[in-house]
Amino acid sequence: MEKYIMVIDEGTTGTRALLFDKDFNIVSQSYEEFTQYTPSEDKVEHDAMEIYDKTIDMCKKAMAQAGAAPEEISGIGITNQRATTVIWDKETGVPLCKAIVWQDNRTADRCAQINDSEWGKKCKQATGWTVAPVYSSLMVEWLMKNNEEVNRKLRDGSALFGTIDTWLVWKLTGGKRHTISYSNVSVNGALNNLLVNTEEETLLSAPEFLPELCADKRRNVVGIWTPPLCAEYNTLAHSTDSQKAADQKALQEQIYADSLAAIKEASFGTLLVCDPFAYKALQEHGYPKGKMVYYLDVIR
């Protein structure tokens, strides 16, 4: 009988696995840090295979603490460290290089070049962001220019790109699903947040290696979970770790159901967590009134 929900919290410095009961009480949890690589002052990297292995270990430990069998887990959710970029071989499932972490600053000069151009202005208008090193697309561009194997395999279709959620979902579904959540793709630099469409002008010139977009909501089922962690055909969903508070997530669900009701309930200074469709609905009804800064997840 299904008793538990598993959550993988894949942070920047460590991995946590939690088991909740059906009343959302924490039954067990396990946490360990993973290695931080800093080859130079402007570079921060992770070993994606270490993260995956640590994920499996933490999930097994949480299950052992609770005495939980795979068939007792009804589903799994993943929350992750956002824009960290992983490139891996599609056939072997092995990363082609270290993952570039969202904190990495190696593309700062490229960002300055873009922001000073007309394209930079268009990027800000389309995405709501000034181009910054956190953009995954800039990390991919840097790797394609500086790593011959990455460049060749991305161009010939034998490698895939994703953030940490993409990587874990792909591994945990045995390579069956190559997906990314909207709030994670919002920091890729290749998505037009208002139109929900890839830009004609994009840093990623070979979009076939990009993952499939999945909405950030409760019924976001992206694949099956492979044994021995959980019974086959259980649901697997992913979101982002930057949605910090339960009231923000609840407000997001309200916006899906009734955009107008949600904004009327919001007080001055409230951060509204909404997707591009909800924002369009608000505009059609004359909102926002006055100045409103909008974004998919959090205002930086």
Secondary structure, 3 states (H helix, E strand, C coil): CCCEEEEEEECCCEEEEEEEECCCCEEEEEEEECCCECCCCCCCEECHHHHHHHHHHHHHHHHHHHCCCHHHEEEEEEEECCCCEEEEECCCCCECCCEECCCCCCCHHHHHHHHCCHHHHHHHHHHCCCCCCCCHHHHHHHHHHHCHHHHHHHHHCCEEEECHHHHHHHHHCCCCCCEEEHHHHCCCCCEECCCCEECCCCCCCCHHHCCEEECCCCCCCCCCCCCCCCCCCCEEEECCCCCCCHHHHHHHHHHHHCHHHHHHHCCCCCCCCCCHHHHHHHHHCCCCCCCCCCCCCCCC
